[in-house]
């Protein structure tokens, strides 16, 4: 599975987990239908298990927004991207940001990609210094 497709499926899984009673294994099985992909699994499990730390980092980069007010799709994309930027070193930051923007264009509205780009730019600028 290509990484872009794995990120799409990870987004769908994490989106599904928020606000449901599903376990992470049930959600992964539902989205993947028995398929297995290491990058997908790492992205879902890592984002899900580090969500509290990710949210703490995310809150510091939201101007005039609270985490709860963010649309669910943007919140999920930002969480995935921050996990990947913080914990995975196999892709450059600009690639991760571009993937997040593309996910916004596919699953979000017209303003999603600009918003996510702004938040991630602040995050990467801060972590680069």
Long-range contacts (C-beta under 8 A, 24 or more apart in sequence): 1-35, 1-37, 1-39, 1-40, 3-39, 3-91, 3-99, 4-99, 4-102, 6-37, 6-39, 6-40, 6-43, 7-43, 7-80, 7-99, 7-103, 8-103, 8-106, 9-37, 9-40, 10-40, 10-43, 10-44, 10-47, 10-80, 11-73, 11-76, 11-77, 11-80, 11-103, 11-107, 13-44, 14-44, 14-47, 14-48, 14-76, 14-79, 14-80, 15-72, 15-73, 15-76, 17-48, 18-72, 18-75, 18-76, 19-72, 24-48, 42-88, 43-80, 43-83, 43-84, 43-88, 46-83, 46-87, 46-88, 47-79, 47-80, 47-83, 50-83, 50-86, 50-87, 51-79, 54-79, 54-82, 54-83, 54-86, 55-79, 57-82, 57-86, 57-123, 58-82, 58-119, 58-123, 61-119, 61-122, 61-123, 61-126, 62-119, 71-108, 71-109, 71-112, 73-104, 73-107, 73-108, 73-112, 74-104, 74-108, 74-112, 74-115, 74-116, 77-103, 77-104, 77-107, 77-108, 77-112, 77-116, 78-116, 78-119, 78-120, 81-116, 81-120, 82-120, 82-123, 85-120, 85-123, 85-124, 85-127, 86-127, 93-124, 93-128, 96-120, 97-121, 97-124
